[in-house]
Amino acid sequence: MRRPLQRCLLVAWLAGAAGCVDTSSRCHTPATWKPCPGAAAEPGAGGTPPTIVLLSLPTCAYLETPSAAGMLHVTDPEADAQVVKASFYAGGRVNEAELQLDDAHRSAADWSGGLSIGAPDAMANGGERTFDVRIKVADRAGNQSAPMCNTFSLIR
């Protein structure tokens, strides 16, 4: 289900921009996310699932500006990776969003570009919180990459 852009958790970040800076916390520095334990790529109607080569995002953001920017690099043998899916959990799933991958960042079987995650007002208004986040990429045939996981905290 697609949500209006203003409610999405995931926003394409196509231009270089500085993220928030907090000299007392390293969570604002992009970190390499790891594959979710025990999770695997999921087959679709045919072809090979895409692979997330690199997902580098900060693991926190300030409540006042609840987003964090980093990089995503995806490879897909059929060159049809098209959607990034992000799911936020706090116990159960709190929210999820989808974002189309812009063809301007595609080169043959690879897609590489900026990516930003953030919490909509309803999540940010809950005060300081930590979410478990799963990010994966799906292609046109419904194949899905193995998800990448990390925590994402909203802090003061």
LINQUIMO-V826793 format. One record per residue. RES is the residue in three letters. PHI is phi in degrees with one decimal (none if undefined). PSI is psi in whole degrees, 0 to 359 (NA if undefined). Layout:
res:RES phi:PHI psi:PSI
res:RES phi:PHI psi:PSI
This chain:
res:MET phi:none psi:130
res:ARG phi:-92.7 psi:141
res:ARG phi:-111.3 psi:156
res:PRO phi:-56.5 psi:149
res:LEU phi:-52.6 psi:319
res:GLN phi:-65.9 psi:343
res:ARG phi:-100.6 psi:355
res:CYS phi:-70.6 psi:151
res:LEU phi:-88.3 psi:340
res:LEU phi:-120.7 psi:129
res:VAL phi:-131.8 psi:134
res:ALA phi:-66.0 psi:139
res:TRP phi:-120.3 psi:98
res:LEU phi:-96.7 psi:342
res:ALA phi:-114.3 psi:151
res:GLY phi:-65.3 psi:133
res:ALA phi:-149.7 psi:144
res:ALA phi:-79.9 psi:141
res:GLY phi:-87.1 psi:184
res:CYS phi:-68.5 psi:151
res:VAL phi:-120.6 psi:128
res:ASP phi:-138.3 psi:107
res:THR phi:-70.8 psi:348
res:SER phi:-94.8 psi:357
res:SER phi:-142.7 psi:131
res:ARG phi:-84.6 psi:354
res:CYS phi:-67.6 psi:345
res:HIS phi:-82.8 psi:349
res:THR phi:-86.2 psi:131
res:PRO phi:-54.4 psi:135
res:ALA phi:-122.3 psi:150
res:THR phi:-75.0 psi:122
res:TRP phi:-81.3 psi:151
res:LYS phi:-110.0 psi:158
res:PRO phi:-60.1 psi:144
res:CYS phi:-64.7 psi:135
res:PRO phi:-58.5 psi:132
res:GLY phi:74.3 psi:0
res:ALA phi:-95.9 psi:148
res:ALA phi:-132.8 psi:166
res:ALA phi:-63.2 psi:151
res:GLU phi:-115.2 psi:128
res:PRO phi:-72.2 psi:152
res:GLY phi:-115.3 psi:221
res:ALA phi:-74.3 psi:345
res:GLY phi:163.7 psi:164
res:GLY phi:88.2 psi:195
res:THR phi:-112.2 psi:136
res:PRO phi:-63.5 psi:150
res:PRO phi:-67.5 psi:163
res:THR phi:-126.9 psi:131
res:ILE phi:-81.5 psi:112
res:VAL phi:-78.5 psi:319
res:LEU phi:-150.6 psi:131
res:LEU phi:-131.0 psi:113
res:SER phi:-125.3 psi:109
res:LEU phi:-140.4 psi:150
res:PRO phi:-62.5 psi:160
res:THR phi:-109.3 psi:13
res:CYS phi:-155.0 psi:165
res:ALA phi:-152.8 psi:157
res:TYR phi:-75.8 psi:148
res:LEU phi:-56.6 psi:323
res:GLU phi:-68.9 psi:330
res:THR phi:-135.5 psi:77
res:PRO phi:-79.6 psi:57
res:SER phi:-144.7 psi:160
res:ALA phi:-143.0 psi:138
res:ALA phi:-114.2 psi:147
res:GLY phi:-160.5 psi:211
res:MET phi:-128.0 psi:151
res:LEU phi:-133.0 psi:134
res:HIS phi:-130.3 psi:122
res:VAL phi:-124.1 psi:142
res:THR phi:-123.1 psi:145
res:ASP phi:-149.8 psi:117
res:PRO phi:-54.0 psi:327
res:GLU phi:-87.7 psi:356
res:ALA phi:57.6 psi:35
res:ASP phi:-124.1 psi:21
res:ALA phi:-59.6 psi:130
res:GLN phi:-135.5 psi:340
res:VAL phi:-134.5 psi:133
res:VAL phi:-97.3 psi:133
res:LYS phi:-118.3 psi:130
res:ALA phi:-123.3 psi:132
res:SER phi:-125.1 psi:131
res:PHE phi:-107.1 psi:133
res:TYR phi:-125.8 psi:141
res:ALA phi:-139.2 psi:83
res:GLY phi:83.6 psi:263
res:GLY phi:-87.0 psi:176
res:ARG phi:-68.8 psi:129
res:VAL phi:-92.6 psi:318
res:ASN phi:-163.9 psi:158
res:GLU phi:-149.1 psi:156
res:ALA phi:-146.5 psi:158
res:GLU phi:-127.0 psi:147
res:LEU phi:-138.5 psi:130
res:GLN phi:-70.1 psi:137
res:LEU phi:-80.3 psi:127
res:ASP phi:-72.9 psi:128
res:ASP phi:-62.0 psi:340
res:ALA phi:-62.2 psi:338
res:HIS phi:-102.1 psi:12
res:ARG phi:-96.8 psi:137
res:SER phi:-138.2 psi:106
res:ALA phi:55.7 psi:239
res:ALA phi:-89.5 psi:3
res:ASP phi:-110.5 psi:147
res:TRP phi:-126.9 psi:131
res:SER phi:-145.1 psi:130
res:GLY phi:-176.9 psi:182
res:GLY phi:-76.3 psi:152
res:LEU phi:-146.5 psi:145
res:SER phi:-133.0 psi:137
res:ILE phi:-115.9 psi:153
res:GLY phi:-167.1 psi:166
res:ALA phi:-102.1 psi:132
res:PRO phi:-67.3 psi:165
res:ASP phi:-50.3 psi:319
res:ALA phi:-60.0 psi:324
res:MET phi:-79.8 psi:320
res:ALA phi:-69.3 psi:329
res:ASN phi:-71.2 psi:351
res:GLY phi:-79.8 psi:3
res:GLY phi:84.9 psi:191
res:GLU phi:-61.8 psi:130
res:ARG phi:-151.8 psi:160
res:THR phi:-125.9 psi:136
res:PHE phi:-119.6 psi:147
res:ASP phi:-88.0 psi:132
res:VAL phi:-122.2 psi:136
res:ARG phi:-121.2 psi:127
res:ILE phi:-123.5 psi:131
res:LYS phi:-141.6 psi:168
res:VAL phi:-122.8 psi:138
res:ALA phi:-117.6 psi:150
res:ASP phi:-106.9 psi:179
res:ARG phi:-62.3 psi:333
res:ALA phi:-85.8 psi:0
res:GLY phi:89.6 psi:1
res:ASN phi:-66.3 psi:141
res:GLN phi:-126.6 psi:136
res:SER phi:-65.9 psi:162
res:ALA phi:-62.9 psi:136
res:PRO phi:-73.6 psi:152
res:MET phi:-104.0 psi:143
res:CYS phi:-128.0 psi:152
res:ASN phi:-169.0 psi:178
res:THR phi:-101.8 psi:156
res:PHE phi:-137.2 psi:120
res:SER phi:-111.1 psi:142
res:LEU phi:-100.9 psi:123
res:ILE phi:-128.7 psi:165
res:ARG phi:-87.7 psi:NA
